[in-house]
């Protein structure tokens, strides 16, 4: 119960709903519309906040794309290696040889990386998010971006609502007494809006060029990227194609095959 993941998720929920309650308790636009029985915007704002919380737990608790154990691993069941073997292709000189993870001993597909915190290898590993206490990988990356988008909507609206609710007083002391909680809500929504906007923008850029945070930050240390220009990913197929495949096509991708199309190895 007191693991870091439970603590982080509880903190997220508490901060989210406390901030929402503060916005409705003070004389903000949301409160004024509620008092005039114009309920559309207050209900819509609450729905967006609720959706952001649901998406947070969805991304936080779902499988990010853990690599299945292969047939050489003693721990795995016999039939658990089917998907791994299906995705493997014949090695050739232009393809870097698949390596076995030094921590969990599975045969890593291309673009996979071991996460020391999750203690598992993750397909198309992007990063481990401490705020989610989970990795962002092939299976939950698009959901992570959807969560960031909805969260940004909620934060931006909350920032505007907090700004609209301040009460003018004759002294600073009286001002802080009446507006202290609202000022705290303004700081929370303002800081997180800036952070989420940066995250969403950077991830959309990386998706558009078909690379990951790990690949972008460690380009010269990754075996299958060393021979390429740092500004060009071997998996890049153009912005439109990259975005279409990322958002509209699901399932596990054999990145060795995508990689080989840019080399002399035929598939």
C-alpha positions as CSV (number, residue, x, y, z in Angstrom):
1,X,0.0,0.0,0.0
2,X,2.9,2.4,0.7
3,X,4.9,1.6,-2.4
4,X,6.0,4.7,-4.4
5,X,3.5,4.0,-7.2
6,X,0.5,4.1,-4.8
7,X,1.9,7.3,-3.2
8,X,2.4,9.0,-6.5
9,X,-1.1,8.1,-7.8
10,X,-2.8,9.1,-4.6
11,X,-0.9,12.5,-4.7
12,X,-2.1,13.0,-8.3
13,X,-5.7,12.3,-7.4
14,X,-5.7,14.5,-4.3
15,X,-4.0,17.5,-6.0
16,X,-6.4,17.2,-9.0
17,X,-9.6,17.2,-7.0
18,X,-8.5,19.6,-4.3
19,X,-7.6,22.1,-7.1
20,X,-11.0,21.5,-8.8
21,X,-12.9,22.0,-5.5
22,X,-11.0,25.3,-4.8
23,X,-12.0,26.6,-8.3
24,X,-15.7,25.9,-7.5
25,X,-15.6,27.3,-4.0
26,X,-14.2,30.7,-5.0
27,X,-15.9,33.3,-7.1
28,X,-14.6,32.0,-10.4
29,X,-16.3,31.9,-13.8
30,X,-17.2,28.3,-13.1
31,X,-18.9,29.2,-9.8
32,X,-20.7,32.2,-11.3
33,X,-22.2,30.0,-14.1
34,X,-23.2,27.4,-11.6
35,X,-25.0,30.0,-9.5
36,X,-26.8,31.2,-12.7
37,X,-27.7,27.6,-13.4
38,X,-25.7,27.7,-16.6
39,X,-24.4,24.2,-16.0
40,X,-22.9,23.3,-19.4
41,X,-19.4,24.7,-18.8
42,X,-19.1,23.5,-15.1
43,X,-20.3,20.0,-16.1
44,X,-18.0,19.9,-19.1
45,X,-15.0,21.1,-17.0
46,X,-15.7,18.4,-14.4
47,X,-16.0,15.8,-17.2
48,X,-12.6,16.8,-18.7
49,X,-11.0,16.6,-15.2
50,X,-12.6,13.1,-14.6
51,X,-11.4,12.0,-18.1
52,X,-7.9,13.1,-17.3
53,X,-7.9,11.1,-14.1
54,X,-9.2,8.0,-15.9
55,X,-6.6,8.3,-18.6
56,X,-3.9,8.8,-16.0
57,X,-4.7,5.5,-14.3
58,X,-5.1,3.8,-17.7
59,X,-1.6,4.7,-18.8
60,X,-0.2,4.2,-15.3
61,X,-1.5,0.7,-14.9
62,X,-1.5,-0.8,-18.4
63,X,1.2,-2.9,-20.0
64,X,3.6,-0.6,-21.8
65,X,4.7,-3.4,-24.1
66,X,6.8,-5.8,-22.0
67,X,9.0,-8.2,-24.0
68,X,7.9,-11.8,-23.7
69,X,10.3,-14.4,-22.6
70,X,11.9,-16.4,-25.4
71,X,12.5,-20.1,-25.7
72,X,16.0,-19.9,-24.2
73,X,14.8,-18.5,-20.9
74,X,14.2,-21.2,-18.3
75,X,11.5,-19.1,-16.5
76,X,9.0,-18.7,-19.3
77,X,6.2,-21.1,-20.2
78,X,6.6,-23.0,-23.4
79,X,4.0,-21.1,-25.4
80,X,4.9,-17.6,-24.2
81,X,7.6,-17.2,-26.9
82,X,5.2,-17.4,-29.9
83,X,4.9,-13.6,-30.5
84,X,8.6,-13.1,-30.0
85,X,9.6,-15.7,-32.5
86,X,7.0,-14.5,-35.0
87,X,8.6,-11.0,-35.0
88,X,12.2,-12.2,-35.4
89,X,13.7,-12.1,-38.9
90,X,16.8,-13.6,-40.4
91,X,20.0,-11.7,-39.4
92,X,22.2,-10.2,-42.1
93,X,25.3,-8.0,-42.2
94,X,23.3,-4.8,-42.4
95,X,21.2,-5.6,-39.4
96,X,22.7,-5.3,-35.9
97,X,22.6,-8.7,-34.1
98,X,19.9,-9.0,-31.5
99,X,21.3,-8.8,-28.0
100,X,20.3,-10.6,-24.9
101,X,19.4,-8.4,-21.9
102,X,21.9,-8.5,-19.2
103,X,19.3,-8.1,-16.5
104,X,16.3,-10.3,-17.4
105,X,18.1,-12.4,-20.1
106,X,15.4,-12.1,-22.8
107,X,16.3,-11.6,-26.4
108,X,15.6,-7.9,-27.0
109,X,13.8,-6.9,-30.2
110,X,15.0,-3.8,-31.9
111,X,14.1,-0.5,-30.1
112,X,13.5,-2.4,-26.8
113,X,15.3,-1.5,-23.6
114,X,15.4,-2.8,-20.1
115,X,13.9,-0.6,-17.4
116,X,15.7,-1.0,-14.1
117,X,12.7,0.4,-12.1
118,X,10.1,-1.9,-13.8
119,X,12.7,-4.7,-14.0
120,X,11.5,-5.7,-17.5
121,X,12.4,-5.0,-21.1
122,X,9.9,-2.7,-22.9
123,X,9.2,-2.7,-26.7
124,X,9.9,0.6,-28.4
125,X,11.0,2.0,-25.0
126,X,10.4,5.8,-24.7
127,X,11.1,6.6,-21.1
128,X,10.1,5.7,-17.5
129,X,7.7,8.3,-16.2
130,X,8.1,8.8,-12.4
131,X,4.7,10.6,-12.3
132,X,3.0,7.5,-13.7
133,X,5.3,5.1,-12.0
134,X,5.3,3.2,-15.3
135,X,7.2,3.0,-18.5
136,X,6.0,4.6,-21.7
137,X,6.4,2.1,-24.5
138,X,4.9,0.6,-27.7
139,X,1.5,-0.3,-26.2
140,X,0.7,2.8,-24.1
141,X,2.6,5.7,-25.9
142,X,-0.4,6.9,-27.8
143,X,-2.5,6.8,-24.7
144,X,0.1,8.8,-22.9
145,X,-0.2,11.5,-25.5
146,X,-4.0,11.5,-25.3
147,X,-3.6,11.8,-21.5
148,X,-1.3,14.8,-21.9
149,X,-3.7,16.5,-24.3
150,X,-6.7,16.1,-22.1
151,X,-4.6,17.1,-19.0
152,X,-3.5,20.3,-20.9
153,X,-7.2,21.1,-21.6
154,X,-8.1,20.7,-18.0
155,X,-5.1,22.7,-16.7
156,X,-5.6,25.5,-19.2
157,X,-9.2,25.9,-18.3
158,X,-8.4,25.7,-14.6
159,X,-5.7,28.4,-15.0
160,X,-8.3,30.7,-16.7
161,X,-10.9,30.0,-14.0
162,X,-8.4,30.6,-11.2
163,X,-7.4,33.9,-12.7
164,X,-11.1,35.0,-13.0
165,X,-11.8,34.4,-9.3
166,X,-9.5,36.8,-7.4
167,X,-11.2,39.3,-5.1
168,X,-9.9,42.9,-4.8
169,X,-9.2,44.0,-1.1
170,X,-7.8,47.0,0.6
171,X,-4.8,45.3,2.1
172,X,-2.3,42.6,1.1
173,X,-3.0,40.6,4.3
174,X,-6.7,40.5,3.6
175,X,-6.1,39.7,0.0
176,X,-4.1,36.6,1.0
177,X,-6.7,35.5,3.5
178,X,-9.4,35.6,0.8
179,X,-7.4,34.5,-2.2
180,X,-4.7,32.3,-0.7
181,X,-6.1,28.9,-1.8
182,X,-7.1,30.3,-5.2
183,X,-3.5,31.6,-5.6
184,X,-2.2,28.1,-4.8
185,X,-4.6,26.7,-7.4
186,X,-3.3,29.3,-9.9
187,X,0.4,28.3,-9.2
188,X,-0.4,24.5,-9.5
189,X,-2.3,24.9,-12.8
190,X,0.2,27.4,-14.2
191,X,3.3,25.3,-13.5
192,X,1.7,22.0,-14.6
193,X,0.3,23.7,-17.8
194,X,3.8,24.8,-18.8
195,X,5.3,21.3,-18.0
196,X,2.5,19.4,-19.8
197,X,2.7,21.7,-22.8
198,X,6.5,21.1,-23.1
199,X,6.0,17.3,-22.8
200,X,3.2,17.2,-25.4
201,X,5.1,19.4,-27.9
202,X,8.3,17.4,-27.5
203,X,6.6,14.0,-27.8
204,X,4.6,15.1,-30.9
205,X,7.8,16.1,-32.5
206,X,9.5,12.8,-31.7
207,X,6.5,10.9,-33.0
208,X,6.5,12.9,-36.2
209,X,10.1,11.8,-36.9
210,X,9.5,8.3,-35.6
211,X,12.0,8.3,-32.8
212,X,11.8,7.9,-29.0
213,X,13.0,10.0,-26.1
214,X,15.6,7.3,-25.3
215,X,16.8,7.1,-28.9
216,X,16.9,10.9,-29.2
217,X,18.9,11.3,-26.0
218,X,21.3,8.3,-26.6
219,X,21.6,8.3,-30.4
220,X,25.4,7.7,-30.5
221,X,25.3,4.9,-27.9
222,X,22.7,2.7,-29.6
223,X,24.1,0.1,-31.9
224,X,21.4,0.3,-34.6
225,X,21.6,4.1,-34.8
226,X,25.4,4.7,-34.8
227,X,25.8,4.6,-38.5
228,X,23.0,7.1,-39.2
229,X,22.9,10.9,-39.1
230,X,21.6,12.1,-35.7
231,X,18.9,14.2,-37.5
232,X,17.5,11.2,-39.5
233,X,15.9,8.1,-37.9
234,X,16.1,4.9,-39.9
235,X,12.5,4.3,-39.0
236,X,11.3,7.7,-40.3
237,X,8.9,7.3,-43.2
238,X,7.7,10.9,-43.4
239,X,5.6,13.0,-41.0
240,X,2.2,12.0,-42.3
241,X,3.1,8.3,-42.5
242,X,4.7,8.3,-39.1
243,X,1.7,10.0,-37.4
244,X,-0.8,7.8,-39.2
245,X,1.0,4.6,-38.2
246,X,1.5,5.8,-34.6
247,X,-2.1,6.9,-33.9
248,X,-4.2,4.7,-36.3
249,X,-2.4,1.4,-36.4
250,X,-2.0,-0.8,-33.3
251,X,-0.3,-4.0,-32.5
252,X,3.3,-5.1,-32.2
253,X,5.7,-3.9,-34.9
254,X,8.7,-5.9,-36.2
255,X,11.1,-2.9,-36.2
256,X,13.8,-5.1,-37.7
257,X,11.8,-5.2,-40.9
258,X,11.2,-1.5,-41.0
259,X,14.9,-0.9,-40.3
260,X,16.0,-3.3,-43.0
261,X,14.1,-1.3,-45.7
262,X,16.6,1.4,-45.4
263,X,19.6,-1.0,-45.7
264,X,20.8,-3.6,-48.2
265,X,19.0,-6.4,-46.5
266,X,15.9,-7.6,-48.4
267,X,12.8,-8.9,-46.5
